[in-house]
Amino acid sequence: MGLQTCGPGTEGEPGRYALFSIRGVPGAEGGTASGCRIPFGWEVGGSYRLRVWTDEEGSWSAAVREEGDAESLIGRTPVPHDWRRLTSLSLTWTRYQGGALLRCSDLPSTSAIFSTPTADDGTVLPERHESHLGEGTCEGSRIEAAPGGVRHILGEG
């Protein structure tokens, strides 16, 4: 689940989306078999809440909202009954999807702050966290502590 840019957009399309997927689950409502995507005109510097939940119908749902706005359903994905619980692992990540770069200086500068994930309306907090940069990461990219979470920085040298 996350926010993504898909280029400058076209007439009637913002080029910015909220997306949600669960690997290996076909037939997602509101999207393709691999997931759900809705136009969502997020803005640089904005603060957004992403929420995922399961319900009695045997599905996972995801929603997004900008601070102060109503929640927008991204989609709902049916899952097998034994998939209705979260595992002990939660991940946040940023990545560049714009094609091959000739040099790290061509990587657009990006910064995203992720709040500490919680469960059950904030009553369950993580026991620990780790930070890791992937292979091939350009110099200047880093993960650092931020108030209430972590900041991912890509492409700053």
C-alpha positions as CSV (number, residue, x, y, z in Angstrom):
1,M,0.0,0.0,0.0
2,G,1.4,3.4,-0.8
3,L,1.5,6.5,-2.9
4,Q,3.1,6.5,-6.3
5,T,3.8,8.8,-9.2
6,C,3.3,7.5,-12.7
7,G,4.7,10.4,-14.8
8,P,3.2,13.8,-15.5
9,G,-0.3,12.3,-16.1
10,T,-2.6,13.0,-19.0
11,E,-5.8,15.0,-19.4
12,G,-8.2,13.8,-16.6
13,E,-5.5,11.7,-15.0
14,P,-3.3,13.2,-12.2
15,G,-0.3,10.9,-12.7
16,R,-0.3,10.3,-8.9
17,Y,-2.0,7.3,-7.3
18,A,-2.7,5.4,-4.1
19,L,-2.2,1.7,-4.6
20,F,-2.8,-1.5,-2.6
21,S,-1.9,-5.1,-3.4
22,I,-1.5,-8.5,-1.8
23,R,0.8,-10.8,-3.7
24,G,-0.7,-14.1,-4.9
25,V,-4.4,-13.1,-4.5
26,P,-6.4,-12.9,-7.8
27,G,-9.5,-10.9,-8.4
28,A,-9.0,-7.7,-6.4
29,E,-12.0,-5.3,-6.5
30,G,-11.3,-1.9,-7.9
31,G,-8.1,-2.9,-9.7
32,T,-6.3,-5.6,-11.5
33,A,-5.6,-9.2,-10.3
34,S,-2.3,-7.9,-8.9
35,G,-3.8,-5.0,-6.9
36,C,-5.9,-1.9,-6.7
37,R,-5.0,1.6,-7.8
38,I,-7.0,4.9,-7.6
39,P,-6.1,8.4,-8.9
40,F,-5.1,10.3,-5.8
41,G,-3.5,13.8,-6.3
42,W,-1.1,13.7,-3.4
43,E,1.2,16.7,-3.0
44,V,4.8,17.1,-2.1
45,G,5.0,18.0,1.6
46,G,1.5,16.7,2.4
47,S,0.7,14.4,5.3
48,Y,-1.3,11.2,4.5
49,R,-2.7,8.3,6.5
50,L,-2.7,4.9,5.0
51,R,-4.9,2.3,6.7
52,V,-5.3,-1.4,6.1
53,W,-7.8,-3.7,7.8
54,T,-9.5,-7.1,7.6
55,D,-13.2,-7.7,8.0
56,E,-15.6,-10.6,8.5
57,E,-16.1,-11.1,4.8
58,G,-12.6,-12.6,4.4
59,S,-10.9,-9.7,2.7
60,W,-8.3,-7.0,3.3
61,S,-9.2,-3.4,2.5
62,A,-7.0,-0.3,2.2
63,A,-7.8,3.4,2.4
64,V,-5.9,6.7,2.2
65,R,-6.7,10.2,3.4
66,E,-5.0,13.5,3.5
67,E,-4.9,15.1,7.0
68,G,-8.3,16.7,7.6
69,D,-10.1,15.0,4.6
70,A,-12.4,12.0,4.4
71,E,-10.9,8.6,3.8
72,S,-10.9,7.2,0.2
73,L,-11.1,3.5,-0.3
74,I,-8.2,2.2,-2.5
75,G,-9.6,-1.2,-2.8
76,R,-10.6,-4.5,-1.3
77,T,-9.0,-7.9,-1.9
78,P,-10.6,-11.2,-1.0
79,V,-8.2,-13.6,0.8
80,P,-8.2,-17.1,2.1
81,H,-9.5,-17.4,5.7
82,D,-6.0,-18.2,7.0
83,W,-4.6,-15.0,5.6
84,R,-6.7,-12.8,7.9
85,R,-3.9,-11.9,10.3
86,L,-0.8,-9.8,10.0
87,T,2.6,-11.3,10.5
88,S,5.2,-9.9,12.9
89,L,7.0,-8.1,10.0
90,S,6.0,-4.7,8.6
91,L,8.0,-2.9,5.9
92,T,8.2,0.6,4.6
93,W,10.2,1.5,1.5
94,T,10.9,4.0,-1.2
95,R,12.2,3.1,-4.6
96,Y,13.0,4.8,-8.0
97,Q,11.0,3.2,-10.9
98,G,12.0,5.6,-13.7
99,G,14.3,3.2,-15.6
100,A,18.0,2.7,-15.7
101,L,20.2,5.6,-14.6
102,L,23.6,6.3,-16.1
103,R,24.9,8.0,-13.0
104,C,23.7,8.4,-9.4
105,S,23.5,12.2,-10.0
106,D,20.5,11.5,-12.3
107,L,18.5,10.1,-9.5
108,P,15.7,12.6,-8.5
109,S,16.0,13.8,-5.0
110,T,13.3,12.3,-2.8
111,S,12.5,12.4,0.9
112,A,9.7,10.5,2.6
113,I,8.8,10.3,6.3
114,F,7.2,7.1,7.6
115,S,5.5,7.2,11.0
116,T,5.9,4.1,13.2
117,P,3.3,1.6,12.1
118,T,0.7,0.5,14.7
119,A,-2.1,-2.0,14.9
120,D,-5.5,-2.1,16.7
121,D,-6.1,1.6,16.6
122,G,-2.6,2.4,17.9
123,T,-2.6,0.0,20.9
124,V,0.0,-2.4,19.4
125,L,3.5,-0.9,18.7
126,P,6.6,-2.5,17.2
127,E,9.0,-4.2,19.5
128,R,12.0,-3.2,17.4
129,H,13.0,-1.8,14.0
130,E,15.9,-2.2,11.5
131,S,17.0,0.0,8.7
132,H,18.5,-1.4,5.5
133,L,19.6,0.1,2.1
134,G,19.3,-2.2,-0.9
135,E,22.1,-3.2,-3.1
136,G,23.2,-0.7,-5.7
137,T,22.0,2.2,-3.6
138,C,23.5,5.6,-4.8
139,E,25.7,7.5,-2.4
140,G,23.8,10.1,-0.5
141,S,20.8,7.8,-0.1
142,R,20.1,7.0,3.5
143,I,17.6,6.2,6.3
144,E,17.6,8.4,9.4
145,A,15.6,8.8,12.5
146,A,12.7,11.2,12.4
147,P,10.2,12.3,15.1
148,G,7.8,9.3,15.5
149,G,9.4,7.3,12.7
150,V,12.1,7.3,10.0
151,R,13.0,9.4,6.9
152,H,14.0,7.8,3.6
153,I,16.2,10.0,1.5
154,L,17.1,9.1,-2.1
155,G,19.5,10.9,-4.4
156,E,20.9,13.6,-2.2
157,G,24.6,13.7,-2.4
